[in-house]
Amino acid sequence: MFTNAMMLAICWEETTFMNIWQVGSEGKPGPAKGFGQIGPSALKLVKSKFDLPHSVPELQQLMDDDGWSISLVGRVLHMLHDRMLAESGGTSSRGIKRKVLLEGYAGYTYDHAPWRKAMVDQWYEFEQVLLQGKKSGGYPLRSVAKRALDVGMPPKRKIPDKGEWDRFLTIVTADLPESG
């Protein structure tokens, strides 16, 4: 239901691919952590859904490992999918809209903040740009990846100087092929 490109979109927008704590008020670590900024309440639900033997603080500690951190993004999406399926009383996931699930991940269903809905739209745009530019080897061209990263970052979080922003994107995409 969710592509690798969508997972990348979420992790790019949330943390620019950094496995970090959320920065809370006064610069203190916030409640969310990891590439996908997963909070304690989501970790508690994932723990229950997947019968994980770890406490929430232990899961947060395990998220220091990049593999654990990214796998929990997938588990949160899986859990949201299954919860919506159960709530709809359906036996098929065909009727469940990806966008509603992503809005749940983004917190839109909690507070209906317009910026969260816009964030989900950016995730979709990132995903579409990346998927359309994927080459036979599975990697997008550097120019496509740069465009996806650009559309996937909220304007308020971009480096204001366009030249500096472009240099940053060039560094992030340096290992991708220039032509296919």
Summary of the structure (lengths in Angstrom):
residues: 180
radius of gyration: 17.0
end to end distance: 27.6
largest distance: 51.5
contacts: 506
relative contact order: 0.12
helix: 62%
strand: 6%
